[in-house]
Amino acid sequence: MRPVYAISGGVSKFAKTRPDKNYQAVIKEAYDYAIDDLGLSFPDFTNNVDGSVAAYFSDHFSRQLMAAIMAQDYLGLCPKPSHRVEGGGATGGLCFQEAWKSIASGHMDVVVAYGFETMSHVETWKGNEFIALASDVSFDYPVGGFYSGYYAMMVTRHMKEFGTTVEQMAHVSVKNHLNAFHNPYAQKRNRYTVQDVRDATMVAWPLTRLDICVMSDGAAATVLASEEGIRKLEKAGAKIPHPLVKVTGIGRGTDAMRMSDRPHVDYDNFIQNYATQQEKDSQETMKYYKELWDHGTRYPGIHSFRAGRTAGNMAYKHAAIQDPLTELDFIELHDAYTSSEIQTYEDLGLCRYGEGGPFAASGKAFLPNIEYGLDLPDEPICPVNPSGGLIACGHPVGATGLMQAVFAIWQLQGSIHNHFEDKTLQIKDARKGAIHSHAGTGTYVTVSILEKE
């Protein structure tokens, strides 16, 4: 496979509603930004791009089948090749990896991956119904299968199994909202306390409105290229920052749609097929897991996302990462709920299974130069969701995973201050980051590793 580089990106403003533009124009807002950031004219870029991949979650929101081909036309990309990707909340992450494949395979040299969602065209209850169609409509949906209910069920099991607390969950909300305070693209830029999070309207116990991401209108676009593609773009006048940002690893995982269909693997199976190499190399961790299983832990149960562990392990192996907590400088993680961020800390190997709650309140996932108003016992090691994540930025589903990619590119290019007009969220000397995209209750998960050469 050929090396693949992420060279540019653009994000529209994420908002509750964008009455000023139709979805094609919102996409073009992000697309034009990515082109402008390369310093190219629209015609010069169009002449050099080989194709695109489009991402959007639901035909229901746009009320338009084949909406991506209308965007393709609007962006001036016809008759170049394109296809649409859909995979629930992981749609954007899948789109990014499909673009990567087109280049790594040698099929194309310059590819645009763009995604969007316009969720404001329906009432919130109807939007939740559309999203709930991503559960089993014959089994889960008829008995009240809205996603906040699913995630409430999962985290209550996590609380029972491991002692996770609502205050630990609230730390995630405080962190992500305050990070987004410095991100002009974010939908919710607010300062909250742990008490604010717990006092917010209860949605599905223990999840309050401030534990849950919000529906959005928005779009994001990234430009990926091969070495030959970079040469062609630079010959056309592109100003691509060096050192380049390379996509060094991709991983994917899946699990059964119905949580009741997910197997309970025994200790030996878990160690052989799911434990990270770092966990296997630690006698203390092996003993810790043996005690969990001896006390009745069932993996993945409904407290863990096996697909996330599978995707993470695959991406880490591809990128030669042994210890993600210390080797990654940041992670943009799919935090549709504060609880799912805690669960994903464990899946991605930032801490052991069962330790996500204490990790959330430790300070290790926070930024070093922001005063959060929290008593954090540990120094930051690997900031998680320095952008503010889905909880604060918003969740226009098809755009979300690509939004993460854009912010990761800017972090690694060291250009956050250029795009945000605020350097607060820039991680000093960032060299390696991960983006994580998650669908359903963990049915599709993608992890991609980006690294500054």
MOZI-V715870 format. One record per residue. N is the residue number from 1. RES is the residue in one small letter. D_FIRST is the distance of its C-alpha to the first C-alpha in Angstrom with 2 decimals. Layout:
# MOZI-V715870
{{N & RES & D_FIRST} {N & RES & D_FIRST}}
This chain:
# MOZI-V715870
{{1 & m & 0.00} {2 & r & 3.78} {3 & p & 6.70} {4 & v & 8.91} {5 & y & 12.65} {6 & a & 15.66} {7 & i & 18.28} {8 & s & 21.28} {9 & g & 23.13} {10 & g & 26.54} {11 & v & 28.82} {12 & s & 32.08} {13 & k & 35.07} {14 & f & 35.06} {15 & a & 38.57} {16 & k & 40.71} {17 & t & 41.18} {18 & r & 40.28} {19 & p & 43.27} {20 & d & 42.70} {21 & k & 39.61} {22 & n & 38.17} {23 & y & 34.65} {24 & q & 33.24} {25 & a & 34.85} {26 & v & 33.68} {27 & i & 30.05} {28 & k & 30.79} {29 & e & 32.21} {30 & a & 28.87} {31 & y & 26.94} {32 & d & 29.41} {33 & y & 29.20} {34 & a & 25.46} {35 & i & 26.13} {36 & d & 29.20} {37 & d & 27.41} {38 & l & 25.25} {39 & g & 28.57} {40 & l & 27.87} {41 & s & 30.32} {42 & f & 29.63} {43 & p & 29.67} {44 & d & 27.35} {45 & f & 24.71} {46 & t & 25.25} {47 & n & 24.84} {48 & n & 21.37} {49 & v & 19.82} {50 & d & 17.98} {51 & g & 18.60} {52 & s & 19.23} {53 & v & 19.21} {54 & a & 22.66} {55 & a & 23.91} {56 & y & 27.46} {57 & f & 29.05} {58 & s & 32.27} {59 & d & 33.85} {60 & h & 37.14} {61 & f & 37.02} {62 & s & 36.41} {63 & r & 38.57} {64 & q & 36.33} {65 & l & 34.10} {66 & m & 31.03} {67 & a & 31.56} {68 & a & 28.04} {69 & i & 28.83} {70 & m & 31.87} {71 & a & 29.82} {72 & q & 27.42} {73 & d & 30.56} {74 & y & 32.10} {75 & l & 29.12} {76 & g & 29.38} {77 & l & 25.99} {78 & c & 27.47} {79 & p & 26.57} {80 & k & 22.89} {81 & p & 20.79} {82 & s & 20.92} {83 & h & 21.32} {84 & r & 23.04} {85 & v & 21.88} {86 & e & 24.59} {87 & g & 24.69} {88 & g & 27.86} {89 & g & 27.63} {90 & a & 23.87} {91 & t & 23.45} {92 & g & 22.30} {93 & g & 19.75} {94 & l & 18.34} {95 & c & 18.36} {96 & f & 16.39} {97 & q & 13.61} {98 & e & 13.81} {99 & a & 13.44} {100 & w & 10.33} {101 & k & 8.88} {102 & s & 10.28} {103 & i & 8.54} {104 & a & 4.92} {105 & s & 5.74} {106 & g & 7.54} {107 & h & 10.74} {108 & m & 12.24} {109 & d & 12.63} {110 & v & 15.23} {111 & v & 15.89} {112 & v & 18.87} {113 & a & 19.15} {114 & y & 22.88} {115 & g & 25.18} {116 & f & 28.93} {117 & e & 31.95} {118 & t & 35.63} {119 & m & 37.49} {120 & s & 40.87} {121 & h & 42.02} {122 & v & 43.32} {123 & e & 45.52} {124 & t & 43.96} {125 & w & 45.22} {126 & k & 43.70} {127 & g & 40.34} {128 & n & 40.50} {129 & e & 41.31} {130 & f & 38.27} {131 & i & 36.04} {132 & a & 37.92} {133 & l & 36.83} {134 & a & 33.47} {135 & s & 35.45} {136 & d & 36.79} {137 & v & 39.39} {138 & s & 41.32} {139 & f & 41.61} {140 & d & 40.92} {141 & y & 41.69} {142 & p & 45.25} {143 & v & 46.34} {144 & g & 45.50} {145 & g & 41.74} {146 & f & 41.14} {147 & y & 38.33} {148 & s & 40.56} {149 & g & 42.46} {150 & y & 39.41} {151 & y & 38.32} {152 & a & 41.94} {153 & m & 42.11} {154 & m & 38.95} {155 & v & 40.11} {156 & t & 43.63} {157 & r & 42.22} {158 & h & 40.22} {159 & m & 43.50} {160 & k & 45.43} {161 & e & 42.90} {162 & f & 42.12} {163 & g & 44.83} {164 & t & 42.72} {165 & t & 45.10} {166 & v & 45.36} {167 & e & 45.79} {168 & q & 42.40} {169 & m & 40.87} {170 & a & 42.85} {171 & h & 41.30} {172 & v & 37.96} {173 & s & 39.75} {174 & v & 41.61} {175 & k & 38.47} {176 & n & 36.36} {177 & h & 39.25} {178 & l & 40.22} {179 & n & 36.71} {180 & a & 36.72} {181 & f & 40.09} {182 & h & 38.20} {183 & n & 35.59} {184 & p & 37.08} {185 & y & 34.60} {186 & a & 35.75} {187 & q & 38.22} {188 & k & 40.30} {189 & r & 41.15} {190 & n & 43.87} {191 & r & 45.27} {192 & y & 46.14} {193 & t & 47.63} {194 & v & 47.15} {195 & q & 50.52} {196 & d & 49.47} {197 & v & 46.58} {198 & r & 48.91} {199 & d & 51.66} {200 & a & 49.49} {201 & t & 50.13} {202 & m & 49.14} {203 & v & 46.74} {204 & a & 46.08} {205 & w & 47.34} {206 & p & 46.11} {207 & l & 43.85} {208 & t & 45.59} {209 & r & 44.53} {210 & l & 43.12} {211 & d & 40.89} {212 & i & 39.15} {213 & c & 36.88} {214 & v & 38.36} {215 & m & 37.51} {216 & s & 36.43} {217 & d & 35.78} {218 & g & 32.74} {219 & a & 29.36} {220 & a & 26.27} {221 & a & 23.44} {222 & t & 20.28} {223 & v & 18.36} {224 & l & 14.60} {225 & a & 13.12} {226 & s & 10.56} {227 & e & 12.19} {228 & e & 13.67} {229 & g & 14.87} {230 & i & 16.56} {231 & r & 18.24} {232 & k & 19.53} {233 & l & 20.88} {234 & e & 22.50} {235 & k & 24.04} {236 & a & 25.52} {237 & g & 27.02} {238 & a & 24.74} {239 & k & 25.50} {240 & i & 22.38} {241 & p & 23.28} {242 & h & 22.00} {243 & p & 20.72} {244 & l & 17.82} {245 & v & 16.84} {246 & k & 13.25} {247 & v & 11.95} {248 & t & 11.24} {249 & g & 11.77} {250 & i & 12.62} {251 & g & 15.17} {252 & r & 17.57} {253 & g & 20.86} {254 & t & 23.77} {255 & d & 27.44} {256 & a & 30.47} {257 & m & 32.03} {258 & r & 35.44} {259 & m & 35.79} {260 & s & 38.49} {261 & d & 36.01} {262 & r & 33.86} {263 & p & 34.59} {264 & h & 36.18} {265 & v & 34.33} {266 & d & 36.37} {267 & y & 35.88} {268 & d & 34.22} {269 & n & 31.75} {270 & f & 30.93} {271 & i & 30.44} {272 & q & 28.29} {273 & n & 26.00} {274 & y & 26.22} {275 & a & 27.44} {276 & t & 25.16} {277 & q & 24.98} {278 & q & 27.27} {279 & e & 29.74} {280 & k & 29.75} {281 & d & 30.46} {282 & s & 33.48} {283 & q & 36.68} {284 & e & 38.24} {285 & t & 35.57} {286 & m & 35.76} {287 & k & 39.53} {288 & y & 39.23} {289 & y & 37.14} {290 & k & 39.52} {291 & e & 42.41} {292 & l & 40.80} {293 & w & 40.34} {294 & d & 43.85} {295 & h & 45.22} {296 & g & 43.70} {297 & t & 40.29} {298 & r & 38.31} {299 & y & 34.54} {300 & p & 33.08} {301 & g & 36.46} {302 & i & 36.73} {303 & h & 36.35} {304 & s & 32.63} {305 & f & 29.35} {306 & r & 27.53} {307 & a & 24.62} {308 & g & 24.35} {309 & r & 24.32} {310 & t & 21.64} {311 & a & 19.35} {312 & g & 20.19} {313 & n & 19.67} {314 & m & 16.17} {315 & a & 15.18} {316 & y & 17.10} {317 & k & 15.52} {318 & h & 11.96} {319 & a & 13.57} {320 & a & 15.96} {321 & i & 19.00} {322 & q & 22.18} {323 & d & 24.88} {324 & p & 23.95} {325 & l & 27.51} {326 & t & 27.56} {327 & e & 23.95} {328 & l & 23.48} {329 & d & 25.71} {330 & f & 26.03} {331 & i & 25.04} {332 & e & 25.59} {333 & l & 26.63} {334 & h & 27.87} {335 & d & 31.59} {336 & a & 33.26} {337 & y & 36.02} {338 & t & 37.02} {339 & s & 37.04} {340 & s & 33.43} {341 & e & 32.39} {342 & i & 34.38} {343 & q & 32.88} {344 & t & 29.32} {345 & y & 30.17} {346 & e & 30.59} {347 & d & 27.57} {348 & l & 25.24} {349 & g & 27.05} {350 & l & 28.94} {351 & c & 32.03} {352 & r & 33.14} {353 & y & 34.00} {354 & g & 37.50} {355 & e & 37.30} {356 & g & 35.77} {357 & g & 39.24} {358 & p & 40.30} {359 & f & 36.90} {360 & a & 37.40} {361 & a & 40.76} {362 & s & 39.86} {363 & g & 38.55} {364 & k & 35.20} {365 & a & 33.34} {366 & f & 35.54} {367 & l & 35.29} {368 & p & 37.45} {369 & n & 39.31} {370 & i & 40.63} {371 & e & 43.97} {372 & y & 43.53} {373 & g & 47.10} {374 & l & 45.99} {375 & d & 46.88} {376 & l & 43.50} {377 & p & 43.89} {378 & d & 40.53} {379 & e & 38.71} {380 & p & 35.48} {381 & i & 32.32} {382 & c & 29.51} {383 & p & 30.75} {384 & v & 29.88} {385 & n & 30.08} {386 & p & 31.24} {387 & s & 31.19} {388 & g & 33.68} {389 & g & 31.40} {390 & l & 32.29} {391 & i & 35.81} {392 & a & 36.72} {393 & c & 34.29} {394 & g & 34.75} {395 & h & 32.59} {396 & p & 31.95} {397 & v & 29.66} {398 & g & 26.98} {399 & a & 26.78} {400 & t & 26.88} {401 & g & 23.29} {402 & l & 22.44} {403 & m & 25.53} {404 & q & 24.16} {405 & a & 20.95} {406 & v & 23.23} {407 & f & 25.46} {408 & a & 22.65} {409 & i & 21.39} {410 & w & 25.04} {411 & q & 25.63} {412 & l & 22.86} {413 & q & 23.95} {414 & g & 27.45} {415 & s & 28.85} {416 & i & 30.50} {417 & h & 33.89} {418 & n & 33.02} {419 & h & 32.11} {420 & f & 34.64} {421 & e & 37.38} {422 & d & 37.69} {423 & k & 35.89} {424 & t & 36.98} {425 & l & 33.68} {426 & q & 31.61} {427 & i & 30.38} {428 & k & 31.13} {429 & d & 28.31} {430 & a & 25.71} {431 & r & 22.39} {432 & k & 20.56} {433 & g & 21.14} {434 & a & 20.32} {435 & i & 21.00} {436 & h & 22.31} {437 & s & 23.24} {438 & h & 25.68} {439 & a & 27.41} {440 & g & 30.79} {441 & t & 32.08} {442 & g & 28.61} {443 & t & 27.41} {444 & y & 23.97} {445 & v & 22.47} {446 & t & 19.25} {447 & v & 18.36} {448 & s & 15.90} {449 & i & 15.89} {450 & l & 16.21} {451 & e & 16.99} {452 & k & 18.75} {453 & e & 17.40}}
